[in-house]
């Protein structure tokens, strides 16, 4: 057999020389052909992104706004009407129970950011417990603020299809039990005020009726017999403890479960409704009886909406499509919760490699943040610029490369250290807004 070694080596050398030559071809040539440029040396170059000379974010301002050094302030576009964030600030002043809901994508998954925000709010205003938790979630295994064991439930997610909007709620999930299904939630000491709570609740619908068994910690199980009816039902057990257990001895095919909540009798609760891969478009479809029932059973004083990164594209600067659909979601939230403040949090920074192999802010990020800011202004809700709070241009790169790191190497998601930092910045913004509100009404 003829020796092919020399031919293989020659082919490899020629291929390497060709790729090296193509790496030197100007980018504009490839732009004309719409072909991604080649740079076989990009991963060998340890280059830092250059800083932009200045930010180009729009100079949008609410009707009246005040700023404070070191704080990324909340822009409230409904402040002068007596609505907007004032509804939340007044609730903090006058109500024994205050509820906050945060709806977002995987950026807030696992309580990475929201856990620390919850801790700061509960330290300031009282309260305990992790709040509402879905029956089961992809984040269960790495969410350190709760230990959750679930068995015997089939999950239905708006992101997966086979999803009945008539059973839907804003979480984007519902769950159907089999006989013997169970769910157990136990608070942890990862953050303060989580390991012990006072009210254990479960939310479900059962058109034909259902028997439930429930226990707190090591107490003997208590039996609840629910009558069949349309709409949401919920059971609450007021008992100080750390672990709540719920079991469905015999299930019907029409039974639907939504989640379990661990709350304090007084103070503030913060519910985290992350939905991986979502852009928040499902929210406007939740006009069902269940959604209305939830708004009555678990009313909110502040609703935070944090989306954008799943719709943002590297080269896109036109997000009119996002705005058109997301406006419907905002309007649906305002209709369901007319007495709640609504705060739109922009997407954060996101890093991608450019044509030279340098990781920097994805060009589409700024356009998305601008579109979200303008949307908040048009919808007369509040806006907080997460991108700016992170540090703006190339901040995600810095968070990944700092020691210890504050974000993951996908240049998209923060870690718990980064979550702590950003939660403190959002908390400071909320506190500063509350201080300004107090000064206005006490004059």
C-alpha positions in Angstrom: 0.0 0.0 0.0 1.3 3.4 -0.9 2.4 5.6 2.0 0.0 8.6 2.3 1.7 10.3 5.3 3.5 12.9 3.2 0.2 13.7 1.4 -1.7 14.1 4.6 1.0 16.4 6.1 1.1 18.5 3.0 -2.7 18.8 3.0 -2.7 19.9 6.6 0.0 22.5 6.0 -1.9 23.9 3.0 -5.1 24.1 4.9 -3.4 25.9 7.8 -1.8 28.4 5.4 -5.2 29.0 3.7 -7.0 29.7 6.9 -4.2 32.0 8.1 -4.5 33.9 4.9 -8.3 34.2 5.1 -7.9 35.5 8.7 -6.1 38.5 7.2 -8.9 39.4 4.7 -10.7 42.6 5.8 -14.0 42.2 7.5 -15.8 44.3 4.9 -15.2 41.7 2.2 -17.0 39.1 4.3 -19.8 41.6 5.1 -20.5 41.8 1.4 -20.8 38.1 1.1 -22.7 37.7 4.4 -20.2 35.1 5.6 -18.8 35.0 9.1 -15.1 36.1 9.0 -12.4 33.6 9.9 -9.8 34.1 12.6 -8.1 31.0 13.7 -6.0 32.9 16.2 -8.9 34.5 18.0 -8.8 32.2 21.0 -5.0 32.7 21.4 -5.4 36.5 21.7 -5.9 37.6 25.2 -7.3 41.1 24.4 -9.6 43.1 26.6 -12.5 45.1 25.0 -11.9 48.8 24.6 -14.2 51.2 26.5 -16.6 53.3 24.5 -15.9 57.0 24.7 -19.4 57.6 26.1 -22.7 55.9 26.5 -25.4 56.5 24.0 -28.5 55.8 26.1 -31.5 58.1 25.5 -32.1 61.0 27.8 -35.6 59.8 28.8 -36.8 61.2 32.1 -40.0 60.9 34.1 -42.2 63.9 34.7 -40.2 64.4 37.9 -37.1 62.6 38.9 -34.3 62.9 41.5 -31.0 61.2 41.5 -28.4 60.4 44.2 -24.7 59.7 43.8 -24.0 56.0 43.8 -27.6 54.9 43.1 -29.2 53.9 39.8 -32.5 55.6 40.4 -35.9 54.3 39.4 -37.7 56.4 36.8 -41.3 56.6 37.7 -43.6 57.6 34.8 -46.7 57.6 36.9 -45.5 59.4 40.0 -47.5 62.6 39.6 -50.8 60.7 39.3 -50.4 59.2 42.8 -50.0 55.8 41.3 -46.8 54.2 40.1 -44.2 53.3 42.7 -46.1 55.4 45.3 -48.6 52.5 45.7 -45.7 50.3 46.8 -44.1 52.9 49.1 -47.4 53.6 50.7 -48.0 49.9 51.3 -44.6 49.8 53.1 -45.8 52.6 55.4 -49.3 51.4 56.2 -49.8 47.7 55.6 -49.0 44.8 57.8 -48.5 42.4 54.9 -46.8 43.6 51.7 -46.3 41.3 48.7 -43.9 41.6 45.8 -43.9 39.4 42.7 -40.9 39.2 40.3 -41.6 37.8 36.8 -38.6 37.1 34.7 -36.4 34.7 32.7 -33.4 32.6 33.7 -31.5 35.7 34.8 -33.4 35.5 38.1 -33.7 31.7 38.2 -32.8 29.9 41.4 -33.1 33.0 43.5 -29.7 34.1 42.3 -30.7 37.8 42.5 -34.1 37.7 44.1 -33.0 35.8 47.1 -30.7 38.5 48.3 -33.3 41.2 47.5 -35.9 39.3 49.5 -33.5 39.1 52.5 -32.7 42.9 52.3 -36.4 43.8 52.2 -37.4 41.4 55.0 -34.5 42.7 57.2 -35.8 46.3 56.6 -39.6 45.7 56.8 -40.0 42.3 58.5 -41.4 39.1 57.2 -40.1 35.5 56.7 -40.3 32.7 54.2 -39.4 32.2 50.6 -42.9 33.1 49.4 -44.6 31.3 46.5 -42.9 28.3 44.9 -44.0 26.3 41.9 -44.9 22.6 42.6 -41.7 21.7 40.7 -39.1 23.5 38.6 -35.9 23.0 36.6 -34.3 25.2 39.2 -35.2 23.1 42.2 -31.8 21.3 42.4 -29.7 24.5 42.5 -32.0 26.9 44.3 -30.4 27.2 47.8 -33.2 29.2 49.4 -35.5 26.2 49.6 -35.2 22.4 49.8 -38.0 20.9 47.7 -39.0 17.3 47.1 -41.9 16.7 44.7 -43.3 13.4 43.3 -46.2 12.3 41.2 -47.0 15.5 39.4 -47.0 16.1 35.6 -45.9 19.6 34.7 -47.3 21.7 31.9 -45.3 24.7 30.8 -46.3 27.5 28.4 -42.9 27.1 26.8 -43.4 23.4 25.9 -46.8 23.2 24.2 -49.8 21.1 25.3 -50.7 24.0 27.6 -54.3 24.9 28.4 -54.7 28.7 28.7 -57.9 28.2 30.6 -55.8 26.6 33.4 -53.0 29.1 33.1 -51.7 31.6 35.6 -48.9 34.1 35.3 -46.2 31.7 36.4 -46.5 29.9 33.1 -46.9 26.5 34.8 -49.6 24.2 36.2 -49.3 20.6 37.5 -51.6 17.6 37.4 -51.2 15.1 40.2 -51.5 11.3 40.2 -52.8 9.5 43.3 -50.2 9.6 46.0 -48.5 12.8 44.7 -46.7 14.9 47.2 -44.7 18.0 47.6 -42.5 19.0 50.5 -40.8 22.4 51.0 -38.3 23.2 53.7 -36.7 26.6 54.4 -32.9 26.9 54.6 -30.5 29.2 56.3 -28.9 30.4 53.0 -30.5 33.8 53.7 -31.9 35.2 56.9 -35.6 34.7 57.7 -36.0 31.6 55.5 -35.5 28.6 57.9 -38.6 29.3 59.9 -41.9 30.7 58.8 -45.5 31.0 60.0 -48.0 30.4 57.2 -47.9 27.3 54.9 -50.3 27.5 51.9 -51.2 25.5 48.8 -53.0 26.7 45.7 -55.0 24.5 43.4 -58.3 23.9 41.6 -60.5 20.8 42.0 -63.8 20.8 40.0 -64.9 17.4 41.5 -63.5 17.8 45.0 -60.4 16.5 46.6 -58.9 15.2 49.9 -55.5 16.6 51.0 -53.2 15.7 53.8 -50.9 18.3 55.2 -48.3 18.5 58.0 -45.9 21.1 59.3 -42.6 19.7 60.5 -43.2 16.5 62.5 -46.8 17.2 63.4 -49.5 14.5 62.7 -50.9 15.0 59.2 -54.1 17.0 59.1 -56.8 16.1 56.6 -58.7 18.7 54.4 -61.7 17.9 52.3 -62.2 20.4 49.5 -65.6 20.7 47.8 -65.6 20.6 44.0 -66.1 24.0 42.4 -64.8 26.1 39.5 -61.9 28.4 40.1 -59.0 28.6 42.5 -58.9 27.2 46.0 -56.2 27.5 48.6 -55.6 26.1 52.1 -53.4 27.8 54.6 -52.0 26.4 57.9 -50.8 29.0 60.4 -48.1 27.3 62.4 -44.5 28.3 63.1 -42.2 25.8 61.5 -39.6 25.2 58.7 -41.1 22.4 56.6 -44.5 22.0 55.0 -45.7 18.7 53.5 -48.7 18.1 51.2 -50.1 14.8 49.9 -52.8 13.9 47.4 -54.1 10.4 48.5 -56.5 10.1 45.5 -56.4 12.4 42.5 -58.8 13.2 39.7 -57.8 13.9 36.2 -59.4 17.4 36.5 -57.3 18.4 39.5 -54.7 21.1 38.8 -52.1 22.4 41.2 -50.1 25.6 41.0 -47.7 26.0 44.0 -47.0 26.2 47.7 -46.1 29.3 49.7 -44.2 29.9 52.8 -44.9 33.3 54.3 -44.8 35.3 57.5 -47.9 36.6 59.2 -46.5 40.1 58.9 -43.9 41.9 56.9 -43.0 41.5 53.3 -43.0 38.4 51.0 -41.2 38.2 47.6 -42.3 35.6 45.1 -39.9 34.6 42.3 -41.6 33.6 39.0 -38.7 32.8 36.8 -39.4 31.1 33.4 -36.4 29.9 31.5 -36.4 31.0 27.8 -39.3 33.4 28.2 -39.7 36.9 26.9 -42.7 37.6 29.0 -45.2 37.3 26.2 -47.3 34.6 27.9 -48.4 37.2 30.6 -51.0 38.8 28.3 -52.7 35.5 27.7 -53.6 35.0 31.4 -57.1 36.4 31.4 -58.6 33.2 32.8 -60.7 32.8 35.9 -57.7 31.3 37.7 -55.6 34.4 37.0 -58.4 36.6 38.4 -58.8 34.3 41.4 -55.1 34.5 42.1 -55.1 38.3 42.0 -57.7 38.2 44.8 -56.1 35.4 46.9 -52.5 36.7 46.6 -52.6 40.4 45.8 -49.4 42.2 45.1 -48.2 45.7 46.0 -45.3 45.7 43.6 -44.8 43.7 40.4 -41.4 43.6 38.9 -41.0 42.5 35.2 -37.5 41.5 34.1 -37.2 40.3 30.5 -35.4 41.0 27.3 -32.3 38.8 26.9 -34.2 36.0 25.1 -35.4 38.3 22.4 -32.3 40.4 22.0 -30.2 39.6 18.9 -26.6 40.5 18.2 -27.2 42.8 15.2 -30.8 43.9 15.7 -31.6 47.5 16.6 -35.4 47.2 15.8 -37.3 45.9 18.8 -40.7 47.2 17.8 -41.9 43.6 17.6 -40.9 43.0 21.2 -42.5 46.3 22.3 -45.8 45.6 20.5 -46.3 42.2 22.2 -44.8 43.1 25.6 -47.1 46.1 25.9 -50.0 43.7 25.9 -48.4 41.9 28.8 -47.9 45.1 30.8 -51.5 46.1 30.2 -52.7 42.6 31.3 -50.7 43.0 34.5 -52.1 46.4 35.2 -55.7 45.1 34.6 -55.3 42.1 36.9 -53.5 44.2 39.6 -54.9 47.8 39.4 -53.6 48.6 42.9 -50.0 47.4 42.3 -47.0 49.4 41.3 -45.4 48.0 38.1 -41.6 48.2 37.7 -40.0 47.2 34.4 -36.4 46.2 34.9 -34.3 46.2 31.7 -32.2 43.4 30.5 -28.7 43.4 31.7 -25.4 43.5 29.8 -24.6 40.5 27.6 -21.2 39.6 26.1 -20.5 38.0 22.8 -17.3 37.6 20.7 -16.9 40.1 17.9 -15.4 39.4 14.5 -11.9 39.7 16.0 -12.6 37.2 18.8 -12.9 39.9 21.5 -15.7 39.4 23.9 -17.7 42.7 24.4 -21.2 43.9 24.9 -23.6 42.5 22.3 -24.5 45.3 19.9 -28.3 44.6 20.3 -28.3 45.2 24.1 -28.4 49.0 24.0 -31.2 49.0 21.5 -33.2 46.6 23.7 -32.7 48.7 26.8 -33.7 51.9 24.9 -36.8 50.1 23.7 -37.7 48.9 27.2 -37.2 52.4 28.6 -39.4 54.0 26.0 -42.0 51.3 26.6 -42.1 52.1 30.3 -42.6 55.8 29.5 -45.4 55.0 27.1 -47.2 52.7 29.5 -46.8 55.0 32.5 -45.0 52.5 34.7 -41.7 52.6 36.5 -38.3 51.7 34.9 -35.0 50.6 36.4 -31.9 50.3 34.1 -30.2 47.0 35.1 -27.7 47.4 32.2 -26.6 50.7 33.7 -26.6 49.3 37.3 -24.3 46.6 36.2 -21.8 49.2 34.9 -22.9 49.7 31.3 -20.7 48.8 28.3 -18.7 45.6 28.8 -19.8 45.2 32.4 -20.6 41.6 31.9 -17.1 40.9 30.7 -15.7 42.6 33.8 -18.0 40.6 36.1 -16.9 37.3 34.5 -13.2 38.2 34.7 -13.0 39.8 38.1 -11.7 37.6 41.0 -13.7 36.1 42.4 -16.1 36.2 39.4 -19.5 37.7 39.6 -21.0 36.0 36.5 -20.7 32.9 34.4 -18.5 32.3 31.4 -21.5 32.3 29.1 -21.4 36.1 29.5 -25.1 36.1 30.0 -26.0 34.9 33.5 -24.7 36.2 36.9 -23.7 34.0 39.8 -24.7 34.4 43.4 -22.0 36.9 44.1 -23.1 39.0 41.2 -26.7 38.5 42.3 -25.9 39.9 45.8 -24.3 43.0 44.2 -27.2 43.8 41.9 -29.8 43.0 44.5 -28.2 45.6 46.8 -28.3 48.1 44.0 -32.0 47.5 43.3 -32.7 47.6 47.0 -30.9 50.9 47.3 -33.0 52.3 44.5 -36.2 51.2 46.1 -35.1 52.6 49.4 -34.2 55.9 47.9 -37.5 56.1 46.2 -39.2 55.4 49.5 -37.3 58.1 51.2 -38.3 60.6 48.5 -42.0 59.5 48.9 -41.8 59.9 52.7 -40.4 63.4 52.3 -43.2 64.5 49.9 -46.1 63.3 52.1 -44.6 64.5 55.3 -44.2 68.1 54.2 
